[in-house]
Amino acid sequence: MRRRSLIALGAMACALAIVATAAGATPEWWLQSIGATQVTPPGPGVPIVIVDGAVDATQPSFAGRPNTTYLDQQLLIDSDDIHATAVASLAAAPATAAIAGVYPQATLALWDAGRGDSGIDAASAALGIRTAAQHCPAVINLSFGGPVPAPDVQAAILTAVRAGCLVVAAAGNSGLEGDPTMYPAAYQHVFTVGATDENDTALPFSSSGPWLDLAAPGTDMTADVPLTHDPSGVSSGLAGTSFAAPLVSAAAAWIWTVRPNLTASQVAAVLRESARKVSSANLDTKTGYGILNIAVALASPPPVPDPYEPNDDIGEVKPGLLFSSGEPPLTTATRTSNRIAGTVLQNDDPIDLYRIWVPPHEVVRVSTDTKAATSRIWGPQTVALGEPAVLRKRDLVGSSITGGAKGAYAYAEVQLATTSGFASYVLSVTASKR
């Protein structure tokens, strides 16, 4: 029988499931499942930042652990407050611990967002993510969530993505409870992780959706817990996507440390492309692109970079909205033509938007080098790509736009146009006298 405690994020809730260990399960089976036992993890490098509840700093795995930073005060609520300690240990418990983490020597930073009356507090979580963004490049692990969006958390995530971090989130544990959309798992630019068992089967409780990127082991887990919960400092039979996510976060930091020239979006792409397929579908709603495979990911070729993220809508690229400086324009008054390579992805990033300069009395045209991605121009007055039809009729101008008496910034949109779920493209922006 599954026993669950809840960690709340404002009106959101994330279930921490604890189940009895299945007969025959082998200790640390999850390390073998994800390919971690085939390769040697590196020394400290790209940080793992865990935004969660409190970690027990007196626990043997964390007391005196090198390269560990507590970004705020850790305040354990009671003896059952085990979630964050378990999450952190699965990611980065040292090799000398009872159960080693995926990346034992990882640089680790910890933020206690458990300031709410019933658990994780949205404002504290958002502040933790923004604090983590100061350490980019880094991998930020979010093993919390629920069915109600938290705009401040979403804005903080986009800030971290823009700073160059990779944000990893647990999919949620509501697969048997109506399977509602879960946040932050469903937000764009979040690398979302579902849970599987030792037979590579998606766990019934693991939340599903088209936003799933990857799956990792999430049942029959053994991890460190606070000494106040168990004097041995270890608990077995843990289950939940909360415990699958830190395996992926640790793997991402490991890969990024060994391959420092990759960007956050490239690390995410490597994880997807190297995953062990468990479904005939290219993108499965329970397991995403497959199950984490560290050994293959380390040797995978570098993917096409996707610069300027996040750049999905006007609010992310126009100065003075989400970001004070907006995104750098692709073309300017002194460089009226340009090209840029990028990627669009069905489940996470189906649109890229660029600011472009339209010189006075000149015609600006946009095109892509592939039919898998289409391009079009939105005029200078565009409020949002999803604006009402009357505004859309005014603003969506097609593949070319003619400048007026004064120059102005417009927007070039690249959109995925293939059922394969992914496209790499080169966008060309050219200006001419007619």
N, C-alpha and C positions, 0 to 999 in steps of 0.2 A: 504494500500500500504506500502511495506516495504522500509524503508530508511536506507542506509548503509553508514558507514564511514570506512576507511581502516586504519589498522595499519600495517606497512610494516616491514619485517625482512630481510634486505638486498634485495635480489630479491624475497623474500617471502612476502605474504600478508595474513593477517587475517581479516576477515570481522566482524565488530561489527554491528549486525542487531538490529534495533529498530522498533517494530511493535505496532500497536494499541492494547490495552488490549481487549481481547475477552469479549463479553457480558456475565455476570454471573460468571466471574472468581472471586474467593474469595481471599482477601489479604493473603499473605504468604501460599497459597495453597501448595507450593512446600515443606514446612516443614512437612506438614502432609503426603504428597506423599512419602517422603523418610523415614518415621518412626521416625522423629526427635521429634515429639510431644508426643511420647509414653514413652520416657525416659528422664532423666535429664542429661544435659551435665556436664562434670567435670570442675574443676578449671584449671588453666594454666598447660601446660605439654609439650608434643611433639610439636615443633614449626610448624607453617605453614609459608612457605617462598613464597611470591608472587613476581615472576619476570615478570614485565609488564611495563606499562608506569608509570606516576607519580600519586601518591595518594595525595589528598588535605589534608594536615596536619591540616588545620584550620576547616575542616568539623567537626561538633559536635561529630560525632561518633569516630573520631580519635584524636581530640584535647584533650590531657591529658589522652588518653586511656592507662590503665596499660598494662605492658608486651608487649609493642609495640616498635620495633626497626627499625629505618630508616637506611638501610645499605649503602645508598648513598644519595646525595642530590636529592630531588624530584622537578622537574621542569615542571610545567604544561605548555603545549604549548599554549593553548587558552581556551576559555570558553566551547568549545565542547570536550575538553580532559577529558572525563568522565569514560573511560573504566576501568582503574585500580582502581579508587575509588569504582566503582560499584562492581567489582570483589572482592575486599577486604571486602566490607561490607556484601556481600552475604555469605562469609565464616565466618566472625568474628566480625560483628558489635555488640556492647555490648547490653545487654538486655534492657538498658535504651534508646536505639536508637528508632527512629520512626519505623524501621523495623529491628528486631534482626537477626543476622547471625545464621548459623547452630551451631557454637561453639562460643558463646559470650565471654567467658573468655580465649579463645585460646591465647597462646604465638604467637605473629605475628611479622614477619620480612618482610620488603618491599624493593625491589630493582627497581629503575627506569631505565629501559633499553631503554627509548624513546629518544635516542640520534641521531637517523638518520634524514635525511632531510624529510622523509615521515613517520617517526614513529619509531618502534622498530629497533634497530641496532643489527646486529648479534654478533659483537664483544662484545658489552656491555651485551647482553643477555647471552653469553657464560661466561663472567666474573661474572655475577650475579649468574649463576648456580654454578660456581666453588666456589664463596663466600658462597653460601648457603650450599655447601658440607662441609664447616667447622663447620656447626651447626648440622650435622647428629648425631643421628637419627632425621630426619625432613621430612616433606612433602613439596615438591616443586611444586608450581602451575604454569603452563605455558599456559595461555589463549591467545596464538598467534600461527601463523604458516602460511604455504602456500605450493604451489606445487613444490618449488625448494629446494632441500636439502641444509643444512648448516653444513658442516663437523665440524666446530669448536663448534657449538652448540651440535652436536651429541657426540663429544669427551667429552665435559663438562658434558653431561648427564651421560655417562658411568663412569666418575670420581665420580659423585655424587652417583651413584648406588653402586660403589665399596666402598664408604665411609659409606654406610648404609642408604641412603635416599630413599624415594619413590618419583618418579617423575610422576606427573599427568599432562596430556595435553588435551586441547580441541580438538575434532575430526576435526573441521573446519566447515565452513558454505557454502560449494560449492556443496551441493547435487543436486541443480537445475542448476548448471553451468558446466555440464560434469562430475562432481564427480571425479576430479583428486585425485591421491594419495597426501596426505597432510603430511607435516613435521612440527614439530617433532612428530606428532601423530603416524606416521607409523613406527617410530624407535622401535627396540626391547628394552625391559626394560623400556618402557614408558607405563604408565597406562592411556589408552585413553578413553575419555568420549564423548558420543553422547548426543543428546537432545531429550526430549519427552514433550508431553503436559499433561494437567490435566486428560486426558483419557488414559494415558500410551501409546499413539501412537507416534511412531517416527516422528519427524518433517521433512517435505520434504527437507528443506535446510540443514539438518544435514548431514555432509559428512559420507560416509560409507566405509567399508573395513574389511578384516579379522583381522585387528589389533585392532578393537573395543573391549574394556574390559567391559564396563558398560555404562548405560545411566542414566540420571538424568533430572529433569525438566529444560527446557531451553526456555520458552516463558511466556508471561504475567507476567514478573517478576517486582518487585519494589525494588529499591536499592538506597543507598546513592550516591549522585553525588556532585561535587564541587559546592560551593555556587555561584561561578561566572557563573555557568550554570543555576542554578535555586536557587533563594534565600531561598526556602523551604528546600534545601539540599536533596531532594528526587525526583526521577523520576520513572514513571511507564511505563509499556508496553515494557520493555526490552526483547530482545530475542536473542538467539545465543548459540552455544556450549561454548563460552567464559564464560557464566553464569552458565552452567551446571557443568563445571569442578570444580569451587571453592566449590560447594556443596559436591562433592566427596572428595576433598582435606581436607575440614573441618571434614568430617566424618572419614576419615582415621586418622587424627591427634587425634580426639576424641577417637576412638577405640584403637589406639596405646597408648594413655595416660592411659586409663583404663586397658590395657593389655600390660604392658611394656616389658614383656618377649618375645613378638613376634618380628620377624625380619621384614624388609621391604617386603620381598617376601611373608612372611606369612600374613601380613596385606593385601596385594594385593589379596592373595588367599581367605582370609576370605570375602573380599568384593565381589569377584566373586561368591563364593559358597553360599553366603547368599542372592544374588540378587533375586528380584521378577521376575519370568519368564514371558515374554510377547510374546514369540515365541515358536513354536514347535521344532525349531532347538536348539541344545545345545549351538551353537555359532552363533548369528545372526549378519549380517554385518552392521546393523543399531543400534542395542541395545546391542551388545556383549552378555554377559551372563545374562543380565536382567537389572532391574532398582534398583538403590541403596536402601538398606533397613537397616538402622542403627540399629534398635531394634533387628533384627534377627542377624546381624553381631556381636553385642556385646555378644551374647550367643552362637555363633558358636564354635565348638571344634577347637582347634589349628591344623592347617594343618601340613603336613610334611615339615620341613625346606628345603631350597635349597641353600646350602652354596656356597661360592666362586664366586658368580655372580659379574660382568659379566664374563662368561667363554664360549663364543660362538665360538671363533676362535683363531688362533695362536697369533694374534696381542694383544689379551687381556690377555693371560696367559704366554707368553714367556717374560722373563725379557728384559728390554731395548727397548721395542716397545711402546705400549700405556702407560704402567705403568713401571716405572724404575725397580721395584722389581718383576714384573710379579705376577702370582698367586703362592702361596706356593705349592710345589710339593706334590702329594698324597703319593708317595713312594720315598725313598732316599736310599743312600748306606748303612745306618744303619737300615732302616726299609723297606725291599724289598717287603713286602706284606701288603695289607691294604684293608679296605672296607669303602665305604661311601654311605650314603643315599641322594637322591636328587629327583628332579621332572623335567619333561619336559612338555612344554605346547605349543600346536599348534600355537597359534596366537602371542606368545611373546617370547618364549624360547624353541624352538624345539630341541636344541642341547646343551649338556654340554660337555666341554672339560677339561681334567685334564692332568697335567704334571706327568709323571711316570718315575722312574729310571729303566734302563735296565742294570743289573750288567754284568761284563765281562763273556762271555761264559755261561751265564745262559739263560733260557727260561722264558719269562714273558707272562702270559696269562690273559685275561680279560673276564669277564662274568657278566651278570645281572640276577637277580632273577625273572624276568618277561619277557614274550614275548611281552609286550606292549612297551618295550624299548630295542633296540639292542646295542651292543658294538663292537668296533673294534679299532685297533691300527694304528696310523700314525707314521712313522719313524722320526728320529731326524732332518732330513733335510727339513721337511715339511715347506713350506712357508705360505700356507693358505689352508683351507679345499676346497676352490673353485679354486685351482690352475689348470693350464692347464693339459690336459690328459697325456702328456709325463712325467710331474712331478708326477702326481697322480699315474701313473704306478710304478714309483720308490718308492713312499712314503707310499701308502696305503698297509699295510701288512696283514691285517686280524685280527684274534682273538689272535694271538701270535706273538712274535718277539724274535729272538735270539741275544744275545749280542755279540759284537765283542771282539777284544783284549782289548779294553778300554770300560769302562762304558759310557753311554750317556743317556740323557733325551729324551724320546719319548712322545707320546700323546695318551691318551685313550679317545675315543669319545663315548658318549651315545646319541642315537638318538631316537626320538619318532617313534613308529612303530605301532600305532593303530589309527583307525578312530574316536575313542572317543574324541580325542583332548587333552588328558592329561594322564600322567602316573607317578606314583611314583616308584622308583627303589632303589635297593642296588647294587652298582658296586663293584665287587671283583677283585682285582689285586693280582696275586700270582707269585712268582719267584721260580724256581727250577733249579737243576743242569741238567736237560733235561727232 
